[in-house]
Amino acid sequence: MKNIQIGMLACICAACLAGCAKKQPEVIFESAYAANQAAPDRETDEETAAPAAEPVTEPEKIVVDISGAVARPGVYELRADARVCDAVKAAGGLTSEADINALNQAQLLSDAQKIRVLTLQEAAQGAPADSVHTDIAQADDKKVNINTADAAQLMTLSGIGESRAGDIIAYREANGAFQSAEDIMKVSGIKEAVFQKIKDAITVG
């Protein structure tokens, strides 16, 4: 009888030990497998993430004044890399009176430039060839550069006395160079009326 009881006890103990031994590695295996599967998923998400969109910047602009033998003379806003042909196109094209031989349509433009397209009659009367280039280059040489002029040079402008010349110099020292001729109206005391008197006599280039 004792032998039977001992045998039954031994069987129960063996069954318990077998159950524990079987359960423990099963949990460990599942945890390790789950951990191994999670890491690649995170890497994949990072690799496939869409790159941040780059900010869109507007192209720089210039303003030019075109007159003479064009359909619609006037002031036009163009891209900073515009050429004379772009200004002509904006002004409605050349008229039948325009002298195309006196026009360099490939010339690059700059802000606040004035373009004058000669007529055939003007060219015949002795106006220089390549008139657009000559008009711009020579006119700018005679203009007062409001970014570099000293007080004496500024005082040669109509309506600009010693006090206003000092204000112009003080403004550019505090705020940097003028970006266009129109910016001079940001100076205290210089309004539209004064600007209209001096706009053809000043430059920023």
C-alpha positions as CSV (number, residue, x, y, z in Angstrom):
1,M,0.0,0.0,0.0
2,K,2.8,2.4,0.9
3,N,4.5,1.6,-2.4
4,I,1.3,2.5,-4.3
5,Q,1.0,5.8,-2.4
6,I,4.6,6.7,-3.0
7,G,4.3,5.9,-6.7
8,M,1.2,8.1,-7.1
9,L,2.9,11.0,-5.3
10,A,5.9,10.6,-7.5
11,C,3.7,10.8,-10.6
12,I,1.9,13.9,-9.4
13,C,5.3,15.7,-8.7
14,A,6.6,14.6,-12.1
15,A,3.5,16.0,-13.8
16,C,3.8,19.4,-12.0
17,L,7.5,19.7,-12.9
18,A,6.8,18.8,-16.5
19,G,4.1,21.5,-16.7
20,C,6.3,24.2,-15.3
21,A,9.2,23.3,-17.5
22,K,7.0,23.4,-20.6
23,K,5.4,26.8,-19.7
24,Q,8.5,28.8,-18.9
25,P,10.4,28.6,-22.2
26,E,7.2,29.2,-24.1
27,V,6.7,32.7,-22.6
28,I,10.4,33.6,-23.0
29,F,10.2,32.6,-26.7
30,E,7.1,34.7,-27.4
31,S,8.6,37.8,-25.7
32,A,11.8,37.6,-27.7
33,Y,10.0,37.1,-31.0
34,A,7.8,40.1,-30.3
35,A,10.8,42.3,-29.5
36,N,12.6,41.2,-32.7
37,Q,9.5,42.0,-34.8
38,A,8.9,45.5,-33.4
39,A,12.4,46.9,-34.2
40,P,12.2,46.5,-38.0
41,D,8.8,48.1,-38.1
42,R,10.0,51.2,-36.4
43,E,13.0,51.4,-38.8
44,T,10.7,51.0,-41.8
45,D,8.4,53.8,-40.6
46,E,11.4,56.1,-40.2
47,E,12.8,55.2,-43.7
48,T,9.4,55.7,-45.5
49,A,8.5,59.0,-43.7
50,A,7.9,61.8,-46.3
51,P,10.6,64.5,-46.3
52,A,9.6,67.9,-45.1
53,A,8.4,70.2,-47.9
54,E,10.8,73.1,-48.7
55,P,9.4,76.6,-48.4
56,V,8.4,78.3,-51.6
57,T,10.0,81.7,-52.2
58,E,8.7,84.3,-54.6
59,P,11.1,85.4,-57.3
60,E,12.7,88.8,-56.9
61,K,11.2,91.7,-58.9
62,I,12.4,94.9,-60.5
63,V,10.4,97.9,-61.8
64,V,11.4,99.6,-65.1
65,D,10.1,102.6,-67.0
66,I,9.8,102.0,-70.8
67,S,8.9,104.7,-73.3
68,G,9.3,105.6,-76.9
69,A,8.3,103.4,-79.8
70,V,6.3,100.8,-77.9
71,A,2.6,100.1,-77.9
72,R,2.0,100.9,-74.2
73,P,4.7,103.1,-72.6
74,G,4.7,102.9,-68.8
75,V,6.1,101.5,-65.7
76,Y,6.2,97.7,-65.4
77,E,7.2,95.1,-62.8
78,L,9.4,92.3,-64.1
79,R,11.5,89.4,-62.8
80,A,14.9,90.4,-61.5
81,D,16.6,88.5,-64.4
82,A,14.5,90.3,-67.1
83,R,16.0,91.6,-70.3
84,V,15.0,94.5,-72.6
85,C,12.9,92.1,-74.7
86,D,10.8,91.3,-71.6
87,A,10.2,95.0,-71.0
88,V,9.2,95.5,-74.7
89,K,6.8,92.5,-74.4
90,A,5.2,93.9,-71.3
91,A,4.7,97.2,-73.0
92,G,2.8,95.5,-75.9
93,G,5.7,95.2,-78.3
94,L,7.4,97.6,-80.7
95,T,5.5,100.0,-83.0
96,S,6.0,100.1,-86.7
97,E,8.1,103.2,-86.1
98,A,10.7,101.5,-83.9
99,D,14.2,101.2,-85.1
100,I,15.1,97.7,-84.1
101,N,18.7,98.2,-85.1
102,A,19.1,100.7,-82.3
103,L,17.8,98.3,-79.7
104,N,19.7,95.7,-77.8
105,Q,16.9,93.4,-76.7
106,A,19.3,91.0,-75.0
107,Q,20.5,93.5,-72.4
108,L,19.9,92.7,-68.8
109,L,17.9,95.2,-66.8
110,S,18.1,96.5,-63.2
111,D,15.7,98.1,-60.9
112,A,14.5,101.6,-61.5
113,Q,16.0,101.8,-65.0
114,K,14.4,103.9,-67.8
115,I,14.3,102.4,-71.3
116,R,13.7,104.6,-74.3
117,V,13.1,102.9,-77.7
118,L,14.1,105.1,-80.6
119,T,12.0,105.7,-83.6
120,L,13.4,105.5,-87.2
121,Q,13.2,109.3,-87.4
122,E,15.1,109.8,-84.1
123,A,17.8,107.4,-85.3
124,A,18.0,109.2,-88.6
125,Q,18.5,112.5,-86.7
126,G,21.6,111.2,-85.1
127,A,20.6,109.4,-82.0
128,P,23.3,106.9,-81.0
129,A,23.0,103.3,-82.0
130,D,22.1,100.7,-79.3
131,S,20.1,103.5,-77.7
132,V,18.6,101.5,-74.9
133,H,22.0,100.5,-73.6
134,T,23.4,104.0,-74.1
135,D,20.5,105.8,-72.5
136,I,20.7,103.6,-69.4
137,A,24.4,103.6,-69.0
138,Q,25.0,107.3,-69.6
139,A,21.9,108.4,-67.7
140,D,22.9,106.4,-64.6
141,D,26.3,108.0,-64.7
142,K,24.8,111.4,-64.4
143,K,22.3,110.4,-61.7
144,V,22.9,110.9,-58.0
145,N,23.3,107.5,-56.3
146,I,21.3,107.9,-53.1
147,N,23.2,104.9,-51.6
148,T,26.6,106.4,-51.9
149,A,26.2,110.2,-52.4
150,D,27.5,112.6,-49.7
151,A,25.5,115.6,-48.5
152,A,26.9,117.9,-51.2
153,Q,25.8,115.6,-54.0
154,L,22.4,115.0,-52.5
155,M,21.9,118.8,-52.2
156,T,22.1,119.1,-56.0
157,L,18.7,117.4,-56.2
158,S,15.6,119.6,-56.4
159,G,14.0,120.2,-53.0
160,I,16.8,118.6,-51.0
161,G,18.5,121.0,-48.7
162,E,21.2,120.4,-46.0
163,S,18.7,119.1,-43.5
164,R,17.1,116.5,-45.8
165,A,20.4,115.4,-47.2
166,G,21.4,114.7,-43.6
167,D,18.2,112.7,-43.1
168,I,18.9,110.6,-46.2
169,I,22.4,109.7,-45.0
170,A,21.1,109.0,-41.5
171,Y,18.3,106.7,-42.8
172,R,20.7,104.6,-45.0
173,E,23.2,104.3,-42.1
174,A,20.4,103.0,-39.8
175,N,18.5,100.8,-42.3
176,G,21.0,99.9,-45.0
177,A,21.0,100.6,-48.7
178,F,17.9,101.8,-50.5
179,Q,16.5,98.9,-52.7
180,S,14.7,101.2,-55.2
181,A,14.4,104.9,-55.9
182,E,10.9,105.0,-54.4
183,D,12.4,103.9,-51.0
184,I,13.7,107.5,-50.6
185,M,10.1,108.4,-49.6
186,K,10.7,106.4,-46.4
187,V,12.9,109.2,-45.3
188,S,11.2,111.8,-43.0
189,G,10.1,114.9,-44.9
190,I,10.4,113.3,-48.4
191,K,6.9,112.7,-49.8
192,E,5.4,112.0,-53.2
193,A,5.7,115.6,-54.4
194,V,9.4,115.8,-53.7
195,F,10.0,112.3,-55.2
196,Q,8.3,113.3,-58.4
197,K,10.8,116.2,-58.8
198,I,13.9,114.0,-58.2
199,K,12.9,110.5,-59.4
200,D,14.6,110.9,-62.8
201,A,17.8,112.3,-61.2
202,I,18.4,109.5,-58.7
203,T,19.5,105.9,-58.8
204,V,20.3,103.1,-56.4
205,G,22.7,101.1,-58.6
